[in-house]
Amino acid sequence: MYFDTHAHYDDAQFDSDRTALLASMPENGVSLVLNPGCDTASSETAVSLARQFDFVYAAVGFHPHEAKGMDDTAFDRIKELASEPKVKAIGEIGLDYHYDLSPRDVQKDVFARQLELARKLKLPVIIHEREACADCLDIIRGFSGDVRGVFHCYSGSWETAKTILSWGWYLSFTGVVTFKNARKSHEVIKNMPRDMLMIETDSPYLAPVPNRGKRNSSLNLPYIAETIGGLIGISKDEVAELTLENGRRFFGI
């Protein structure tokens, strides 16, 4: 059975079949799904889906793209949602300097504020980082002793991974590992501790080969597991079992 530790079923791409698709997950080998929020509305939807489906859990927070919209009212709403019993993390949060959809100083302020919230609530965090590694790590260092986290869709170097892993933080991998140019991710997977490894789809994005370019869903997890299994010398089913247990432990499920 699989744990999709990061999937956006609140996304509009699922509007036509969201309920039916999610209902089909257990019979297709997906036993757990974690849906993170990116702003107030998506966080509210994530919580609503978690209430509707026993196997769905939520995270709440403001993505760096949406950081400019996190005023005090929005922050208070995130804090309120975080008290829901099926909310298991603050996320996804972080920095994104590739698109710069929010000013960088605003991204950093909102990121630090949400890390502080996670520290107070004793919740882990889900990190989004793109082309902002140095600043992201600098901010996290102030919290790493008190906050647990996972870098979702990790695609950085092994050197950076060693720093993250030294804090006891986890790394999560998507269908990108099935792409031909995923050499850095492959190196990290081969070298990292297996008990700090998680898998995700980041649905509806980043569908793995052979479905690259199509709408993604948790049903594609076996392709990710098969690739990772080939890298570390275990079966697809063993990867599923390993990452299910790692995800349960990390999120406290």
CORDA-V119889 format. One line per field, one symbol per residue. ss: DSSP state (H for helix, E for strand, C for the rest). phi: phi as a letter, one per 20 degrees, with the letter a starting at -180 (. if undefined). burial: + if it has 16 or more other ideal C-beta (glycine too) atoms within 10 Angstrom, else -. A space follows every 50 residues. Layout:
ss: ???
phi: ???
burial: ???
This chain:
ss: CEEECCECCCCHHHCCCHHHHHHCCHHHCEEEEEEECCCHHHHHHHHHHH HHCCCEEEEECCCHHHHHHCCHHHHHHHHHHCCCCCEEEEEEEEEECCCC CCCHHHHHHHHHHHHHHHHHHCCEEEEEEECCHHHHHHHHHCCCCCCCEE ECCCCCCHHHHHHHHHCCCEEEECHHHHCCCCHHHHHHHHHCCHHHEEEC CCECCCCCCCCCCCCCCHHHHHHHHHHHHHHHCCCHHHHHHHHHHHHHHH HCC
phi: .ddeeabefffffdffbgfffffefgfdndebcddeecaffffffgffff ffdgeeccccrdfgfdgfeeefffffffffffeffeedaerecqccefel fcgfffgfffgfffffffffeldfcdddcblbgfffffffgfcffdcebc eelfceefffgfffffenedcccdfgfeefeeffffffgfdfffecdccb dlgeelgffedgnefebffeggffffffgffdmcfgfffgffffffffff emd
burial: -++++++++++--+---+--++--+----+-+++++++++-++++++-++ --+-+++++++++++++--+---++-++--++-+-++++++++++++--- -+----++-++--++-+++---++++++++-++-+++-++--++--++++ ++++++---++-+++-+-+++++++++++--+--++-++--+---+++++ ++++++++-------++++++++++++++-++---+--++++++-++--+ +--
